[in-house]
Amino acid sequence: MKICAFLFVVFSISLSSQAQSALSGITGILQAKCTSGCHSGASPSGNLDLSGSDADIYDALYRVNPDNLAARGEGMKLVHPGYPLKSYLLKKINNGLEPNFDLNANQGTTCPKNLTPLDNAEIELVRQWILAGAPDTGKVLNQHLIQDYYSSGGLSRIDAPTPPSFGQGMQIHYGPFFLSPGQEIEIFKKHDLALPDDVEVYRMDVRMNWQSHHFILWKFDDSNLIDFFPEGTRDIYTFPNVLNAKTVFGWQYTDDITLPAGAAYFWNRNTVLDLDYHLKNYSSDSILAAEVFINVYYYPKGFAQHEMIAEGEIFDINGFCVPADGQQHFYTDAIYISDSSRMDEEWDIWMLSSHTHKYGLDFDIFRRNADGTKGEQVYEGFYSTDYSFNQGYYDFAHPAIRKITPTLRVKASEGLIYEALFKNYGSQTACFGPTTDDEMLVAYYQYTVAGKATSASAPKAQNNFTVFPNPFNSSALLAFELGKGSTVELEIFNSLGMKVNVIASGNLSAGKHSYPISALQAGAYFARLAVNGRTEYRTIVSF
């Protein structure tokens, strides 16, 4: 089978089957808690009047810039559809529910002011509405499930990890999603990273519920496809039937992955991910709040020597079915390059893994010989999840992930062969589909292309780029030196990667250059110096 972008035929369970009207519930909460002496009258606080009709309140919130300049400088909207952590409304009412989301010193006081805070269920309803895309019509919330979770209790939440240090990465929090006992979901969300510049991702630390079947990061490559998808969560029956995106990595359990030295995933500043979470609440009597925390660590562009390529190869989507006859069924396919322009490639394979659902009995991967026959075995499905020992059976829920050091050199024209064994002990034929009652057959692999280096080494600081004093109170000096005339960009970004100032741009002569900066509100920023396209960063702190 020729390698191609992973085409994912989408199926799912409807998420709105147990739903309650969303907008009217949200406006009811805001009017009951936030209008008295604050967001009503002739001069409402923050120029936000919440005393009107549902339509009036919606128009006053949806994608509206906050009156607070510090929040606006961080790229927040009052309600940013699909992005609770970019929504100033949620930050004002959060009251500690969302970790690492407290108001900054310049972002005002909590709401409601001098009154009893919203309770956790009310805050959660607002968050869930924003996460669903903040629709003005329709039923997207299971209000009773959320209220029961916060009033009667449910399964324990996972602990939020400490986010990466400023300028060294970002944290993505996906969820929570509330599942009733026995419920299974697969839920997607388009997620614009809003990166300040091109980056090289070298590490991803993912924390997730043990009930997970998988969490997959996909990366959109087609800007037209990105625009097709709405903001907010969606089930996989929705938008569209076929999803064309590239895999980044798939997790079946909490894991912290660091790529081999010199390798990185290359994400440009316009990168948009698709977050894909599939899990089941195995409890018979407790509600599950399912969520994922992803700490993404990166360098600026230019550090890595090799790009890590992530692929997912799926067996015949339309023709793959396992009959319910209680017999073992064997399936096999090959992964290799037949394109003459790429046949001379050699892959240094770093990771191999597999994916089936509950009828999978075994999954093995082999080298493919030049004549198409099966060669050396390089992946054994019976191994433990961390590939440390042979446990004697294939665990479909937590399949083995083999990280290969040193990497495995494979000719692209020869490639790999994968084999899988299934036994359907159910009452119906299981074909390709998203639930654990359906089946899948996917081989995952990641590699760098041998000899295809992106740079000889990490860029060195050649321009004596300095900030003094740092931290600073009222003003500081940015200074650098040019050995010859150069094209220069010197810019300031805030902690969310939003550009707040252009200090210099254009052609500058050889010699020393210095520029004062001032009037920055208290907080952390970073300065970006690009000389003839080569970039350096400096963290700066104003207090």
C-alpha positions in Angstrom: 0.0 0.0 0.0 1.5 3.4 -0.9 1.9 5.8 1.9 -0.6 8.6 2.0 -2.1 11.1 4.3 -4.3 9.4 6.8 -7.9 9.5 5.6 -10.2 9.0 8.6 -13.7 7.9 7.9 -15.7 9.4 10.7 -18.4 7.9 12.7 -19.5 8.7 16.3 -22.1 8.8 19.0 -24.2 12.0 19.0 -23.2 14.2 21.9 -26.5 16.1 21.9 -28.8 13.2 22.7 -28.9 14.1 26.4 -28.9 17.9 26.0 -30.5 21.0 27.4 -30.9 24.4 25.7 -27.6 26.2 26.1 -27.8 30.0 25.6 -30.9 30.6 27.7 -29.3 28.7 30.6 -26.1 30.8 30.3 -27.9 34.1 30.1 -30.1 33.1 33.1 -27.0 32.5 35.2 -25.3 35.7 34.1 -28.4 37.8 34.8 -29.0 36.2 38.2 -25.5 36.7 39.4 -23.8 39.5 37.4 -26.3 42.3 36.8 -27.0 43.7 40.2 -25.0 46.9 40.6 -22.5 45.8 38.0 -23.4 44.8 34.4 -26.6 46.7 34.0 -27.9 50.3 34.0 -26.7 53.4 32.1 -23.0 52.8 32.8 -22.4 49.0 33.1 -19.0 47.8 34.3 -16.7 47.1 31.5 -19.3 48.5 29.1 -20.9 45.1 29.3 -24.7 45.1 29.7 -26.1 41.7 30.6 -29.7 42.8 31.4 -31.2 42.5 27.9 -32.6 39.7 25.9 -30.7 36.4 25.1 -29.9 37.9 21.6 -28.7 41.2 23.2 -26.4 39.4 25.6 -25.1 37.1 22.9 -24.2 40.0 20.7 -22.5 41.7 23.6 -20.3 38.6 24.3 -19.6 36.6 21.2 -16.1 37.5 19.7 -16.3 40.9 21.4 -13.0 42.5 22.5 -12.9 43.1 26.3 -12.8 46.6 27.6 -9.8 45.6 29.8 -6.6 46.4 27.8 -4.5 43.7 29.5 -7.0 41.0 28.6 -7.3 42.4 25.1 -3.5 42.4 24.8 -3.4 38.7 25.5 -5.7 38.1 22.5 -8.8 37.4 24.6 -12.4 37.9 23.6 -15.3 38.2 26.1 -16.3 34.8 24.6 -13.9 33.2 22.2 -15.9 30.3 20.7 -14.2 27.0 21.2 -11.6 28.5 23.5 -12.5 28.8 27.2 -9.0 29.8 28.1 -9.1 32.7 25.7 -12.5 33.9 27.0 -12.3 36.8 29.5 -15.8 36.1 30.7 -14.7 32.7 32.0 -11.6 34.2 33.6 -13.6 36.7 35.5 -16.0 34.1 37.0 -13.5 31.2 37.2 -13.0 31.3 41.0 -10.3 28.6 40.8 -12.3 26.0 38.9 -9.9 26.0 35.9 -6.3 25.6 37.1 -3.6 28.1 36.1 -6.3 30.6 35.0 -6.3 33.3 37.7 -6.7 36.9 36.8 -3.5 38.9 36.4 -2.9 42.0 38.3 -4.1 44.3 35.5 -7.1 42.2 34.5 -9.6 43.6 37.1 -11.4 41.8 39.9 -13.5 38.6 40.0 -17.1 38.6 39.0 -19.6 39.0 40.6 -18.0 41.8 42.6 -18.5 41.7 46.4 -21.1 39.0 46.0 -21.3 35.3 46.3 -19.3 33.7 43.4 -21.0 31.4 40.9 -21.0 27.8 42.1 -18.8 25.3 40.3 -21.7 23.8 38.3 -22.7 27.3 37.0 -19.1 28.1 36.0 -18.8 24.7 34.4 -21.9 25.3 32.3 -20.4 28.5 31.0 -17.1 26.7 30.2 -18.9 23.9 28.4 -21.0 26.3 26.3 -17.8 28.1 25.2 -16.0 24.8 24.5 -18.9 23.7 22.3 -18.5 26.8 20.2 -20.8 29.2 22.1 -23.8 28.5 19.8 -26.8 30.9 19.9 -29.2 28.0 19.2 -29.4 24.3 19.8 -28.8 21.9 22.7 -25.2 21.2 23.4 -25.1 20.7 27.2 -26.1 18.0 29.6 -27.0 20.3 32.4 -28.3 17.7 34.8 -25.1 15.6 34.4 -22.9 18.5 35.2 -25.0 19.5 38.2 -25.1 16.0 39.5 -21.3 15.8 39.2 -20.7 18.9 41.3 -23.5 18.3 43.8 -23.2 14.5 44.4 -19.6 13.9 43.3 -18.1 11.7 40.6 -14.8 10.0 39.8 -11.8 12.0 40.8 -10.3 14.5 38.3 -6.8 14.2 37.1 -4.2 16.6 38.5 -3.2 19.5 36.3 0.6 19.5 35.5 2.7 22.7 35.9 2.7 24.5 32.5 6.0 25.0 30.6 8.0 28.0 31.6 7.4 31.2 29.7 8.8 31.1 26.2 9.6 27.4 26.3 6.2 26.0 25.3 2.5 26.0 26.0 -0.2 24.0 27.8 -3.4 22.9 26.1 -6.3 21.8 28.4 -8.9 19.8 26.5 -12.1 19.2 28.4 -13.5 18.3 30.8 -16.3 16.2 29.2 -18.9 14.6 31.5 -19.8 11.0 30.8 -22.6 9.1 32.5 -21.9 5.6 33.8 -21.2 3.3 30.8 -21.1 6.1 28.2 -18.5 6.1 25.4 -17.6 9.1 23.3 -15.1 10.2 20.7 -14.9 13.9 20.5 -12.9 16.3 18.3 -11.9 19.9 18.4 -10.1 22.1 15.9 -7.5 24.0 17.9 -5.6 27.0 16.6 -2.3 27.3 18.5 -1.8 31.0 17.7 2.0 30.5 17.7 4.1 33.6 17.7 6.5 32.1 15.1 7.6 28.8 13.5 8.7 26.4 16.2 10.3 23.0 16.6 8.5 20.7 19.1 10.9 18.3 20.9 8.8 17.1 23.8 5.1 16.5 24.7 3.9 15.5 28.2 0.3 14.3 28.1 -1.8 13.6 31.2 -5.1 11.9 30.6 -7.8 9.6 32.2 -6.9 6.0 32.6 -10.3 5.2 31.0 -9.0 6.5 27.7 -8.9 4.3 24.6 -6.8 6.9 22.8 -5.9 10.6 22.5 -4.6 11.6 19.1 -3.1 14.9 17.9 -3.7 15.5 14.3 -2.3 18.4 12.3 -4.2 20.1 9.5 -2.1 20.7 6.4 -4.7 22.2 4.1 -5.9 25.7 5.0 -9.1 25.2 3.0 -9.9 22.2 5.1 -9.2 24.1 8.3 -11.7 26.8 7.3 -14.3 24.2 6.6 -14.5 23.1 10.2 -16.5 25.1 12.8 -15.1 26.3 16.1 -15.9 24.2 19.1 -16.2 20.5 19.9 -17.8 18.1 17.4 -18.6 14.4 17.3 -17.1 12.4 14.4 -20.3 12.1 12.5 -20.0 15.8 11.9 -17.9 17.9 9.4 -17.3 16.0 7.3 -17.4 12.2 6.5 -13.7 12.1 5.7 -11.1 13.9 7.7 -7.8 14.5 6.0 -5.1 15.4 8.5 -1.6 14.2 9.5 -1.0 12.3 12.7 1.4 13.9 15.2 1.2 11.3 18.0 -1.3 9.0 19.6 -1.5 8.2 23.3 -3.4 5.4 25.1 -2.2 6.4 28.5 -0.4 9.2 30.3 3.1 9.6 28.9 5.9 12.1 28.5 7.6 11.7 25.1 10.9 13.3 24.2 12.2 13.0 20.6 15.7 11.8 19.9 18.4 14.5 20.1 18.4 16.7 17.0 14.9 15.7 15.9 11.7 17.7 16.2 8.2 18.1 14.8 8.1 21.3 12.7 5.1 23.5 13.3 4.8 26.8 11.5 3.1 29.8 13.1 -0.2 29.0 11.3 -0.4 25.4 12.6 -3.9 24.2 13.6 -4.3 20.9 15.4 -7.3 18.6 15.7 -7.7 17.1 19.2 -9.3 13.6 19.2 -10.3 12.0 22.5 -11.9 8.5 22.7 -12.8 6.9 26.0 -15.5 5.1 27.9 -16.7 5.5 31.5 -16.4 2.0 32.8 -18.0 2.9 36.1 -21.5 1.5 36.8 -22.6 4.3 39.1 -20.3 7.4 38.9 -19.9 10.3 36.5 -16.6 10.8 34.8 -15.1 14.2 34.0 -12.7 13.3 31.2 -9.9 15.7 30.1 -6.5 15.9 28.7 -3.6 18.2 29.6 -0.9 18.6 26.9 2.4 20.3 27.8 4.1 21.2 24.5 7.8 22.1 24.7 9.5 23.8 21.8 12.5 25.8 20.5 12.4 28.6 18.0 13.0 27.5 14.4 16.5 26.5 13.6 17.6 24.3 16.4 16.7 20.8 15.1 18.8 18.9 12.6 16.0 16.6 11.4 12.2 16.7 11.1 10.3 13.9 12.7 7.7 12.5 10.3 4.6 10.9 11.9 2.5 8.5 9.9 -0.6 6.4 10.5 -1.3 3.6 8.0 -4.8 2.1 8.0 -5.9 -1.2 6.6 -8.7 -1.0 3.9 -11.3 1.3 5.5 -14.2 0.2 3.3 -13.4 -3.6 3.1 -12.2 -4.3 6.6 -14.7 -6.4 8.6 -14.3 -9.2 11.2 -17.1 -11.8 11.0 -18.8 -12.9 14.2 -18.0 -16.6 13.8 -15.6 -17.1 16.8 -12.8 -18.0 14.4 -9.4 -16.3 14.1 -9.0 -14.0 11.1 -5.6 -12.8 9.8 -5.0 -9.5 8.0 -1.8 -8.1 6.5 -0.6 -5.2 4.4 2.6 -3.4 3.5 4.0 0.1 3.9 6.5 1.3 1.4 7.3 4.0 -1.2 6.7 3.4 -4.9 7.1 7.0 -6.0 10.3 7.1 -8.1 11.2 10.5 -6.7 11.3 9.1 -3.1 12.4 5.5 -3.6 16.0 6.3 -2.7 15.0 7.6 0.8 16.1 5.8 3.9 14.1 6.1 7.0 15.5 6.2 10.5 12.5 4.8 12.4 12.1 6.0 16.0 8.7 4.8 17.0 6.4 1.8 16.1 2.9 1.2 17.5 -0.4 -0.4 16.7 -4.1 0.1 17.1 -7.1 -2.2 17.2 -10.3 -2.5 19.2 -11.4 -5.3 21.5 -11.4 -8.2 19.0 -7.6 -7.7 18.3 -5.5 -10.7 19.4 -2.1 -9.8 18.1 -0.3 -7.2 16.0 3.2 -7.6 14.6 5.4 -5.5 12.3 8.3 -6.8 10.1 10.9 -5.4 7.7 9.8 -5.9 4.1 12.4 -7.4 1.8 13.2 -6.0 -1.6 11.2 -8.9 -3.2 8.1 -8.0 -1.1 8.5 -10.9 1.3 8.5 -10.7 5.1 11.8 -10.1 6.8 13.1 -9.4 10.4 10.4 -8.8 13.0 10.7 -5.3 14.5 7.6 -5.0 16.6 5.8 -7.6 18.8 2.3 -6.8 19.9 2.5 -9.1 22.9 4.9 -6.7 24.6 4.0 -4.4 27.5 2.8 -0.9 26.8 6.3 0.6 27.4 7.9 -2.3 25.4 9.9 -3.6 28.3 8.8 -7.2 28.4 6.7 -9.8 26.6 3.5 -10.1 28.6 2.1 -13.0 26.5 -1.0 -11.3 25.1 -2.0 -8.2 23.1 -3.6 -5.4 25.1 -5.8 -3.5 22.6 -6.6 -0.8 25.1 -2.9 -0.1 25.8 -0.9 -1.4 22.9 2.9 -1.5 22.9 4.7 1.6 21.9 8.3 0.8 20.8 10.7 3.8 20.9 13.8 2.6 19.1 17.3 3.9 20.2 19.4 3.9 18.1 16.9 4.3 15.3 16.1 1.5 12.9 17.3 2.2 9.3 14.8 1.0 6.6 14.9 1.6 2.9 11.7 3.5 1.9 11.3 1.4 -1.3 11.3 -1.8 0.9 9.4 -0.5 3.9 7.4 -2.6 6.4 4.8 -5.3 6.6 2.2 -5.5 9.4 0.1 -8.4 10.4 -2.8 -8.6 12.8 -5.0 -11.4 14.2 -8.7 -10.9 15.3 -11.4 -13.1 16.9 -14.9 -11.7 17.0 -16.7 -13.4 19.9 -19.7 -11.0 19.6 -23.0 -11.4 17.9 -22.5 -9.1 14.9 -19.9 -8.5 12.3 -17.4 -5.8 13.4 -16.3 -3.4 10.6 -14.2 -0.3 10.7 -15.7 2.2 13.2 -15.0 4.4 16.3 -16.4 2.5 19.2 -14.9 -0.5 21.0 -17.7 -2.6 19.5 -16.4 -1.8 16.0 -12.9 -2.6 14.8 -9.8 -0.8 13.5 -6.4 -1.9 12.1 -3.8 0.9 12.1 0.0 0.9 12.2 1.7 4.0 13.5 5.4 4.8 12.8 7.6 7.8 13.0 10.9 8.5 11.3 13.5 11.0 10.1 14.9 10.9 6.6 18.5 9.8 6.7 20.9 12.4 5.4 18.2 15.1 5.2 19.5 17.5 7.7 17.8 20.9 8.2 20.8 22.5 9.8 24.2 21.6 10.9 23.8 22.7 14.4 21.7 24.9 16.7 22.0 28.6 15.8 24.5 30.5 17.8 24.0 33.9 19.3 26.1 36.0 16.9 24.6 39.5 17.5 25.2 40.1 21.2 21.5 40.5 21.7 20.9 41.8 25.3 18.2 43.4 27.4 19.2 45.7 30.3 18.0 46.0 33.0 15.9 42.8 33.1 13.5 42.7 34.9 12.8 46.4 34.6 10.3 48.8 36.1 9.8 51.7 33.7 12.2 51.2 30.8 14.9 49.0 29.4 17.3 48.9 26.5 17.4 46.3 23.7 20.8 46.2 22.1 22.5 44.1 19.4 25.4 44.3 17.0 25.7 43.6 13.3 28.9 42.6 11.5 27.6 43.9 8.2 24.5 45.5 6.8 21.5 43.3 7.4 17.7 43.0 7.2 16.5 43.2 10.7 13.1 42.7 12.6 12.9 43.5 16.3 9.5 42.8 17.9 7.9 42.3 21.3 5.3 39.6 22.0 3.2 39.0 25.1 2.9 35.7 27.0 0.2 34.5 24.6 2.3 35.1 21.6 0.5 38.3 20.5 2.7 40.9 18.9 2.5 44.1 21.0 5.2 46.3 19.5 7.5 46.5 16.5 10.7 48.1 17.6 12.6 48.0 14.3 12.1 46.7 10.8 14.1 47.1 7.7 17.7 47.4 6.5 20.3 48.4 9.1 24.0 49.2 8.7 26.9 47.4 10.4 27.7 48.3 14.0 25.9 48.6 17.4 22.2 49.3 17.6 20.1 50.0 20.7 16.4 50.8 21.2 14.6 51.8 24.4 11.4 50.0 25.4 8.8 51.3 27.9 5.1 51.6 28.7 4.7 47.8 29.0 2.2 46.6 31.5 3.5 44.4 34.3 4.1 40.9 33.0 6.4 38.6 31.0 7.2 39.2 27.3 9.7 38.1 24.8 11.7 40.0 22.3 12.3 38.5 18.9 15.4 39.6 16.9 15.5 38.3 13.3 18.7 39.1 11.3 18.5 38.0 7.7 15.9 35.4 8.7 17.9 34.0 11.6 16.0 34.4 14.9 16.9 34.8 18.5 14.6 35.3 21.5 15.1 37.0 24.9 12.6 36.8 27.8 11.9 40.2 29.3 9.9 41.0 32.5 8.2 44.3 33.4 7.0 44.9 36.9 
